[in-house]
Amino acid sequence: MEKEELLMKRIQDLASQADRRGCVTFTDFLNLNEQNILHHTIHKFSWIHGETFGGYEGAERCVAAFWSDDQSLRNSNNRDGACMVSPSGVAYPVHCVHISPRAVRFAEELCHRDVLGALMNLGIDRSKTGDIAVSEKEAYLFCASSVSDLICSELTQIRHTQVSCELYNLEHFSYTPTTQAIRGSVASVRLDSIMALGFGASRSSLLSLIEGGSVFVNGKIITTNAYSLKEGDIVSVRGMGRIQFTGTGGQTRKGRIYAEVLKYV
């Protein structure tokens, strides 16, 4: 609760700064729970514009930006090829670092945990890093521009693989997460039913996660298992991962509904 109160005060302070100074202000990277707090706090400042952006569509960890009605976004930041620019035109103080093996032949396949562990060993706070898009033996890391030089110069090894890092021009960045299609029959499109299908767990075992605030639908906490999902909704569960509900089609003889989800792997 103390951390949540500090975050709310920080959001209020950034919104006030944007209004007083006529500039765009930014948070650090926010996880899903912090983004949920943001959504419940920013409505208090109806005269302030706000958005979140993580570098690409579907990013989970995002930076929030705030600006006032009279702020010109076209001149809000100095832009270079490394900075990411959201669809609304806000240039964020965020860089993308391309991590690749020095010798592809002897390199191990990387996973998210490998890259994150190497960053922690450098003493870089998690709030300064966003999503880590891993593709076999290379990765793309979104991070605060204040730590990108440190990462490029000091991150030289991940597990047993020697790596090199360089800033990547986001204009050329394209990433499609690897997903697995899961199909089956469900009693309804309630949250617990679709989660049980996507994660291969019983509905009763998922109830405590939902009621405990560990389940997010499109970035917002949902605490009732009776919540009805819509086609395209993304469900994120702490410690379990993400699924996307892609829709239904037909019924079984017993009246159950055929449904499909995409599981992020």
Phi, psi and chi 1 to 4 in degrees:
 res  aa     phi    psi   chi1   chi2   chi3   chi4
   1 MET       -  -37.1  -69.2  -60.1  -64.3      -
   2 GLU   -64.2  -41.0 -177.4  178.0   -9.7      -
   3 LYS   -65.0  -37.7  -70.3 -176.6  177.6  179.8
   4 GLU   -65.9  -41.1  -68.5 -176.9    1.8      -
   5 GLU   -64.8  -39.2  -69.7  176.7   -0.9      -
   6 LEU   -64.6  -39.9  -72.1  174.1      -      -
   7 LEU   -65.8  -42.1  177.0   59.2      -      -
   8 MET   -61.0  -41.7  -73.4 -170.8  -73.3      -
   9 LYS   -65.0  -38.1  -69.9  179.9 -180.0  178.3
  10 ARG   -65.6  -41.8  177.2   59.6  175.4  160.4
  11 ILE   -62.5  -44.7  -68.1  169.4      -      -
  12 GLN   -61.6  -40.0  -66.7  170.0   -3.6      -
  13 ASP   -66.6  -43.1 -177.6   50.4      -      -
  14 LEU   -65.8  -39.4  -71.1  170.5      -      -
  15 ALA   -64.3  -41.1      -      -      -      -
  16 SER   -65.9  -40.3  -62.5      -      -      -
  17 GLN   -61.9  -42.6  -73.5 -176.2   39.4      -
  18 ALA   -60.6  -37.5      -      -      -      -
  19 ASP   -73.2  -45.8 -174.7   39.2      -      -
  20 ARG   -69.1  -43.5  -68.2 -163.7  -47.3  -89.9
  21 ARG   -93.2  -11.0  -58.9  177.6 -177.6  178.1
  22 GLY    65.0   38.3      -      -      -      -
  23 CYS  -131.4  169.9   63.1      -      -      -
  24 VAL   -90.0  132.2 -177.1      -      -      -
  25 THR  -116.7  156.1   57.9      -      -      -
  26 PHE  -135.4  148.0  -57.9   92.7      -      -
  27 THR   -89.6  176.9   64.5      -      -      -
  28 ASP   -76.1 -175.5  -73.5  -29.3      -      -
  29 PHE   -66.8  136.3  -79.1   96.2      -      -
  30 LEU  -112.5  136.9  -55.0  175.7      -      -
  31 ASN   -81.2 -178.4   59.7   32.3      -      -
  32 LEU   -63.5  -40.1  -71.7  174.7      -      -
  33 ASN   -64.4  -41.1 -175.4   53.2      -      -
  34 GLU   -67.7  -36.2  -68.9  167.0  -24.9      -
  35 GLN   -65.8  -34.2  -69.3  176.3   53.1      -
  36 ASN   -64.2  -41.5 -173.3   69.6      -      -
  37 ILE   -62.4  -40.5  -64.9  171.1      -      -
  38 LEU   -58.0  -47.4  167.3   68.3      -      -
  39 HIS   -61.5  -31.6  -65.0  -42.2      -      -
  40 HIS   -85.8  -10.2  -76.3   86.0      -      -
  41 THR  -103.4  -39.1  -55.4      -      -      -
  42 ILE   -67.2  -22.6 -168.0   61.0      -      -
  43 HIS   -65.2  -16.2   74.2  -85.9      -      -
  44 LYS   -70.4  -15.4  -60.1  176.6 -178.5  177.9
  45 PHE  -117.6   74.9  -57.8   88.3      -      -
  46 SER   -65.4  -19.7   57.3      -      -      -
  47 TRP   -89.2   -0.4   60.5   92.9      -      -
  48 ILE  -109.2  135.2  -68.0  -67.4      -      -
  49 HIS   -88.4  146.8  -61.6  -79.1      -      -
  50 GLY  -148.9  151.0      -      -      -      -
  51 GLU  -155.2  164.4   68.6  170.9   16.5      -
  52 THR  -123.1  146.3   56.9      -      -      -
  53 PHE  -153.6  137.8 -170.8   58.2      -      -
  54 GLY  -118.0    6.8      -      -      -      -
  55 GLY   110.8  -25.4      -      -      -      -
  56 TYR  -158.0  161.3   65.1   96.7      -      -
  57 GLU   -64.1  128.1 -175.5  178.5   -3.8      -
  58 GLY    93.7    3.4      -      -      -      -
  59 ALA   -61.9  140.6      -      -      -      -
  60 GLU   -88.3  -47.0 -174.8  166.6  -64.4      -
  61 ARG   -90.5  127.6  -67.0  178.1   61.7   81.5
  62 CYS  -133.4  157.9  -65.9      -      -      -
  63 VAL  -101.3  139.5  171.5      -      -      -
  64 ALA   -99.3  140.8      -      -      -      -
  65 ALA  -121.2  146.3      -      -      -      -
  66 PHE  -131.1  139.6  -50.5   97.4      -      -
  67 TRP  -153.2  157.2   66.6   92.8      -      -
  68 SER   -90.9  171.1   60.1      -      -      -
  69 ASP   -58.0  -36.8  -75.4  -32.1      -      -
  70 ASP   -94.9    9.9   57.5   -6.0      -      -
  71 GLN   -82.8  128.4  173.1   63.7   28.5      -
  72 SER   -85.2  112.9  173.4      -      -      -
  73 LEU   -72.7  -24.5  -64.1 -179.2      -      -
  74 ARG   -63.7  -26.8  -66.3 -175.0  179.9  -84.9
  75 ASN  -114.2   18.8  -59.7  -45.4      -      -
  76 SER   -74.8  -28.9   61.8      -      -      -
  77 ASN  -145.1  152.5  -67.0  -78.3      -      -
  78 ASN   -76.4  127.9  -67.4  -37.7      -      -
  79 ARG  -106.2  144.8  -60.4  179.5 -178.0  178.6
  80 ASP  -138.9  175.1   56.8   57.5      -      -
  81 GLY   -62.4  -20.7      -      -      -      -
  82 ALA   -85.0  -26.8      -      -      -      -
  83 CYS   -75.6  146.4  -74.9      -      -      -
  84 MET   -94.0  140.2   65.1  180.0 -171.3      -
  85 VAL  -119.0  125.5 -180.0      -      -      -
  86 SER   -76.3  165.9   71.4      -      -      -
  87 PRO   -56.7  -26.6  -28.8   37.0      -      -
  88 SER   -80.8   -8.9   65.7      -      -      -
  89 GLY   102.3    4.6      -      -      -      -
  90 VAL   -81.2  126.5  177.8      -      -      -
  91 ALA   -91.5  116.2      -      -      -      -
  92 TYR   -90.0  146.6  -76.1   69.4      -      -
  93 PRO   -78.3   58.1   31.7  -36.1      -      -
  94 VAL  -133.8  138.4  170.7      -      -      -
  95 HIS  -117.1  161.5  -72.6  166.2      -      -
  96 CYS  -114.0  127.8  179.8      -      -      -
  97 VAL  -109.4  125.3  176.0      -      -      -
  98 HIS   -90.1  123.0  179.9 -145.6      -      -
  99 ILE  -110.3  120.9  -55.6  170.7      -      -
 100 SER  -136.9  152.8   58.0      -      -      -
 101 PRO   -73.1  145.2   26.6  -34.4      -      -
 102 ARG   -71.4  -34.3  -67.3 -177.3 -179.9  -86.3
 103 ALA  -129.1   98.8      -      -      -      -
 104 VAL   -58.8  -35.5  177.0      -      -      -
 105 ARG   -59.8  -37.1 -179.5 -179.8  176.9 -176.6
 106 PHE  -103.5    8.1  -56.9  104.3      -      -
 107 ALA   -81.2  148.9      -      -      -      -
 108 GLU   -89.3  157.2  -55.8  166.7  -74.9      -
 109 GLU   -74.3  132.6  -73.3 -161.5    3.5      -
 110 LEU   -89.9  152.6  -57.8  176.6      -      -
 111 CYS  -128.3  166.8   70.9      -      -      -
 112 HIS   -53.7  -44.5  179.8  -83.2      -      -
 113 ARG   -64.4  -35.1 -175.6  174.3  -63.8  178.6
 114 ASP   -62.2  -48.4  -64.2  -28.3      -      -
 115 VAL   -66.1  -43.4  179.6      -      -      -
 116 LEU   -63.0  -40.9 -175.6   58.4      -      -
 117 GLY   -62.1  -40.1      -      -      -      -
 118 ALA   -65.2  -36.7      -      -      -      -
 119 LEU   -68.1  -40.4  -66.7  169.6      -      -
 120 MET   -61.9  -36.8  -63.6  -60.1  102.4      -
 121 ASN   -65.5  -22.6  -71.7  -23.6      -      -
 122 LEU   -83.7   -4.7  -67.8  179.3      -      -
 123 GLY    81.7   19.5      -      -      -      -
 124 ILE   -87.5  124.9  -64.3  174.6      -      -
 125 ASP   -67.1  142.9 -168.7  -89.2      -      -
 126 ARG   -59.9  -29.8 -173.5   66.3  174.9  110.0
 127 SER   -66.9  -13.4   66.4      -      -      -
 128 LYS   -93.8   -1.3  -61.5  -60.7 -179.6 -177.9
 129 THR  -125.7  145.4   58.1      -      -      -
 130 GLY  -105.3 -137.8      -      -      -      -
 131 ASP   -68.9  151.9  -80.8   14.1      -      -
 132 ILE  -119.0  107.2  -57.6  169.6      -      -
 133 ALA   -92.3  107.8      -      -      -      -
 134 VAL   -99.7  135.0  176.9      -      -      -
 135 SER  -135.6   94.9  177.2      -      -      -
 136 GLU    55.7 -105.4  -64.4 -178.2   -9.8      -
 137 LYS  -100.1    8.4  -62.8 -179.2  179.4 -178.9
 138 GLU  -134.9  167.9   61.5 -179.3    8.3      -
 139 ALA  -150.4  156.9      -      -      -      -
 140 TYR  -121.0  122.2  -63.9   87.6      -      -
 141 LEU  -112.3  127.1  163.8   70.1      -      -
 142 PHE   -92.7  131.0  -68.5   89.9      -      -
 143 CYS  -149.6  163.2   65.5      -      -      -
 144 ALA   -64.1  140.3      -      -      -      -
 145 SER   -59.9  -22.4   55.8      -      -      -
 146 SER   -70.1  -18.0   59.6      -      -      -
 147 VAL  -116.9    0.5  -60.7      -      -      -
 148 SER   -65.1  -39.9   59.5      -      -      -
 149 ASP   -64.4  -40.3  -73.7  -15.6      -      -
 150 LEU   -61.3  -45.0  171.7   63.7      -      -
 151 ILE   -63.6  -44.1  -67.1  172.2      -      -
 152 CYS   -63.9  -32.2  -73.1      -      -      -
 153 SER   -91.4  -29.8   62.2      -      -      -
 154 GLU  -105.2  -22.7  -61.4  -63.5  -32.9      -
 155 LEU   -83.3   98.3 -176.4   58.5      -      -
 156 THR  -117.5  -11.6   57.9      -      -      -
 157 GLN  -148.6  136.0 -177.9  171.8  -33.8      -
 158 ILE  -126.2  117.2  -61.1  176.7      -      -
 159 ARG    55.4 -119.3  -70.0  177.7   62.3 -171.9
 160 HIS  -102.9    9.0  -57.1  -66.3      -      -
 161 THR  -102.1  125.9  -60.0      -      -      -
 162 GLN   -76.6  129.9  -61.3  -65.9  -43.8      -
 163 VAL  -126.3  160.1  -60.3      -      -      -
 164 SER  -122.8  148.4   59.5      -      -      -
 165 CYS  -127.6  140.8  -58.5      -      -      -
 166 GLU  -150.2  152.0   60.2 -178.9   -4.5      -
 167 LEU   -65.3  140.9  -68.9 -176.2      -      -
 168 TYR  -116.1  134.3 -171.0   80.2      -      -
 169 ASN   -73.0  115.3 -169.0  -35.6      -      -
 170 LEU   -68.3  -15.2  -77.6  167.3      -      -
 171 GLU   -64.0  -23.1  -67.8 -179.7    0.8      -
 172 HIS  -104.2    4.3  -53.0  -58.7      -      -
 173 PHE   -79.5  132.8  179.6   79.7      -      -
 174 SER  -145.1  128.2  176.0      -      -      -
 175 TYR  -143.1  127.2  175.4   67.2      -      -
 176 THR  -119.6  112.8  -58.3      -      -      -
 177 PRO   -59.6  147.7  -20.5   32.1      -      -
 178 THR   -77.0  128.4  -57.9      -      -      -
 179 THR  -129.2  158.6   57.8      -      -      -
 180 GLN  -123.2  124.8  172.7 -170.4   -1.6      -
 181 ALA   -78.6  130.0      -      -      -      -
 182 ILE  -124.2  125.4  -60.7  174.6      -      -
 183 ARG  -121.2  148.1  -59.2  177.0 -178.7   87.8
 184 GLY  -178.8 -178.0      -      -      -      -
 185 SER  -104.6  142.3   63.4      -      -      -
 186 VAL  -132.4  158.1  -65.6      -      -      -
 187 ALA   -70.7  -33.0      -      -      -      -
 188 SER  -162.7  179.2   68.8      -      -      -
 189 VAL   -96.0   25.4  -65.7      -      -      -
 190 ARG   -63.4  155.1  -74.3  174.2   24.3  147.3
 191 LEU   -55.3  -47.1  177.5   59.7      -      -
 192 ASP   -66.1  -34.2   55.4   -7.4      -      -
 193 SER   -67.7  -45.6  -66.0      -      -      -
 194 ILE   -69.1  -37.4  -61.8  -59.2      -      -
 195 MET   -63.2  -41.9  -75.9  176.4   58.9      -
 196 ALA   -60.6  -39.2      -      -      -      -
 197 LEU   -67.3  -47.8  173.3   63.9      -      -
 198 GLY   -70.7  -36.3      -      -      -      -
 199 PHE  -102.3   -1.6  -66.3  110.3      -      -
 200 GLY    63.7   39.2      -      -      -      -
 201 ALA  -125.3  164.0      -      -      -      -
 202 SER   -77.8  151.1   66.2      -      -      -
 203 ARG   -61.7  -37.4  -69.0  166.9   60.1 -176.1
 204 SER   -66.3  -35.6   58.0      -      -      -
 205 SER   -71.5  -21.4   67.3      -      -      -
 206 LEU   -87.9  -15.5  -62.5  168.6      -      -
 207 LEU   -60.0  -42.3 -176.7   58.3      -      -
 208 SER   -65.7  -32.9   60.9      -      -      -
 209 LEU   -67.6  -41.6  -68.1  173.0      -      -
 210 ILE   -66.2  -50.4  -62.7  172.3      -      -
 211 GLU   -69.3  -23.1  -66.1  179.7  -16.9      -
 212 GLY   -86.1    3.8      -      -      -      -
 213 GLY    80.3   24.8      -      -      -      -
 214 SER  -101.3    3.4  -64.7      -      -      -
 215 VAL  -118.2  131.6  177.7      -      -      -
 216 PHE  -125.4  136.8  -58.9   80.6      -      -
 217 VAL  -115.7  116.1  177.2      -      -      -
 218 ASN    53.8   37.7  -59.5  -31.3      -      -
 219 GLY    86.6    0.0      -      -      -      -
 220 LYS  -115.6  137.4  -64.8 -176.3  178.7 -179.0
 221 ILE   -65.2  131.9  -72.4  179.9      -      -
 222 ILE  -120.6  125.1  -58.4  -62.1      -      -
 223 THR  -115.5   11.1   55.9      -      -      -
 224 THR  -120.3  129.5  172.1      -      -      -
 225 ASN   -71.2  -13.7   61.2  -35.2      -      -
 226 ALA   -84.7    0.1      -      -      -      -
 227 TYR   -59.4  130.2 -178.1   87.5      -      -
 228 SER   -91.8  127.3  -67.1      -      -      -
 229 LEU   -85.1  151.9  -67.3  174.8      -      -
 230 LYS  -112.1  156.3  -60.3 -177.4  -67.5  -64.3
 231 GLU   -57.2  129.3 -174.8  175.0  -37.9      -
 232 GLY    97.7  -11.7      -      -      -      -
 233 ASP   -63.1  139.8  -77.9  -10.1      -      -
 234 ILE  -107.4  124.9  -65.7  178.4      -      -
 235 VAL  -107.1  121.0 -178.9      -      -      -
 236 SER  -113.6  133.6  -57.2      -      -      -
 237 VAL  -127.0  124.8 -175.1      -      -      -
 238 ARG   -56.6  127.9  -72.4  178.8 -176.1  169.9
 239 GLY    81.4   -5.0      -      -      -      -
 240 MET  -121.9  -27.8  -63.7 -174.2   71.2      -
 241 GLY   114.4 -154.5      -      -      -      -
 242 ARG  -132.4  148.2  -71.5 -165.0  -67.8  172.6
 243 ILE  -135.2  157.1   59.6  173.1      -      -
 244 GLN  -123.0  126.7 -178.0  178.5   30.8      -
 245 PHE   -80.4  116.0  173.7   50.6      -      -
 246 THR  -100.1  -10.8   55.3      -      -      -
 247 GLY   137.1 -178.0      -      -      -      -
 248 THR  -125.6  167.1   60.8      -      -      -
 249 GLY  -166.8  104.4      -      -      -      -
 250 GLY    81.2  175.0      -      -      -      -
 251 GLN  -134.4  156.4  -67.8 -174.7  -14.6      -
 252 THR   -81.0  174.8   67.9      -      -      -
 253 ARG   -64.7  -25.9  -68.9 -179.0  179.2  179.1
 254 LYS   -91.5    7.9  -64.3 -176.5  177.8 -179.2
 255 GLY    88.1    5.4      -      -      -      -
 256 ARG   -77.4  159.5  -69.0  173.9   62.7   84.4
 257 ILE  -104.1  132.7  -56.7  168.8      -      -
 258 TYR   -77.7  129.9  -72.9  112.2      -      -
 259 ALA  -135.1  160.3      -      -      -      -
 260 GLU  -135.1  139.6  179.7 -175.6   83.1      -
 261 VAL  -130.6  154.5  -59.2      -      -      -
 262 LEU  -106.5  124.0  -64.3  178.4      -      -
 263 LYS  -100.5  127.3 -175.6  175.8 -178.0  179.9
 264 TYR   -75.5  125.5  -68.1   75.5      -      -
 265 VAL  -121.5      -  -62.8      -      -      -
